[in-house]
């Protein structure tokens, strides 16, 4: 862990609204209000992503003001080596995506031993977020999903409506509250350092076992050869 005095949390995602940028800002706001020692590190170009959020930017103006909180550090867009360096220094990565597939930033964090808290969209539930193989994880944020494993309202037909903003506002708040609950429980755990070691080693094990490029290359070569030469 980076510190015994606070928790350093990273958010990495250019598609700001889809990836959960508003959620992590609300996490910072709640943490400050309740006295949970969290510092948020944000990496994003803050793309608006009209297909996944309300097109009226005024709806999220009050949330974006939270970038001014003193427990938030905003880096904008930075080169990938700097992102990896940041991920190595923080304690957790939070990715509250409403829609995603593989969420590679989680794996980049895993590669340097940084565990993640993330939604259950796409392939994310296949990752070992819990540090224990085969265990249901408390670090997975449950969203109601469509058959394509994305948030069930992501394709709501009238995104310019009050109803869609109310749905977004509600899901942002629920996700932020759940992240606070998870981080609060972790912080209050008297054995948090040992628990963190377990999470960190589980993250590295996930990458080595399932995402090693050399190993996957060999598996693909074998597969292609078997297809070409039956």
C-alpha positions, 0 to 999 in steps of 0.5 A, spaced: 500 500 500 502 507 498 500 509 505 498 508 512 494 515 512 490 515 506 488 511 500 490 513 493 485 511 488 486 511 480 481 512 475 483 511 467 478 512 462 478 517 456 470 516 455 469 520 461 461 518 462 461 511 460 467 509 464 464 512 470 468 519 471 462 522 474 461 516 479 469 517 481 468 524 483 461 523 487 466 518 491 471 523 492 465 528 494 462 523 499 469 521 502 470 528 504 464 529 507 464 523 511 472 523 513 474 517 509 481 519 507 481 518 500 485 521 494 483 521 487 487 521 481 484 522 474 487 520 468 482 522 462 481 527 456 474 527 458 470 525 452 463 526 452 461 520 449 454 522 447 451 515 446 452 513 453 450 519 457 445 525 456 447 530 451 445 536 455 452 538 458 449 542 463 446 536 467 453 534 469 456 541 470 455 540 478 459 534 478 464 537 474 465 542 479 467 536 484 474 536 480 476 542 484 475 538 491 482 538 494 482 530 494 482 530 487 488 530 482 486 531 475 492 529 470 488 530 463 491 525 458 498 523 459 502 518 455 501 510 457 508 509 460 506 515 465 499 511 466 502 505 468 507 509 473 501 512 476 497 505 477 503 502 480 503 508 485 496 508 487 492 503 492 486 501 487 483 503 481 476 504 480 472 503 473 465 504 474 463 503 467 456 503 464 458 499 458 465 496 456 468 489 454 475 487 456 477 494 460 484 493 459 486 499 464 484 494 469 489 489 466 494 494 466 493 495 473 494 488 475 500 488 471 503 492 477 500 489 482 494 494 483 487 491 484 481 494 482 473 495 483 469 495 477 462 494 474 460 487 472 459 489 465 462 485 459 468 480 460 470 484 467 467 479 471 472 474 468 477 477 472 480 475 479 478 482 483 478 478 489 485 475 490 482 468 491 480 464 485 473 461 484 471 466 490 465 471 489 468 478 489 466 484 494 470 488 489 465 487 483 459 493 482 453 490 480 449 493 475 442 490 471 445 488 465 442 487 458 443 481 454 449 484 451 452 485 458 452 492 458 448 496 463 440 495 461 439 502 460 445 504 455 441 504 449 435 508 452 431 511 446 430 518 448 437 520 451 435 527 451 429 526 456 429 528 463 427 520 464 434 518 462 438 523 466 434 521 472 436 514 471 443 516 470 443 520 476 441 514 480 446 509 477 451 514 478 449 515 486 448 508 487 455 506 484 459 511 488 455 509 494 457 502 493 465 504 492 465 508 498 462 502 502 467 497 499 473 502 501 470 504 507 470 496 509 477 495 507 480 501 511 476 499 517 479 492 516 485 491 522 488 486 517 488 491 511 495 490 509 495 483 509 488 483 505 492 488 500 497 483 499 492 478 497 489 482 492 495 485 489 498 478 488 492 475 486 492 481 480 499 479 478 497 472 478 491 473 473 495 477 468 501 471 468 496 466 468 491 469 463 494 475 459 501 473 458 502 475 451 508 470 449 503 464 452 497 467 448 502 467 442 504 460 443 497 458 444 494 461 438 500 459 434 498 452 436 491 453 434 492 456 427 497 450 426 491 445 428 486 448 423 491 449 417 494 442 418 488 437 421 
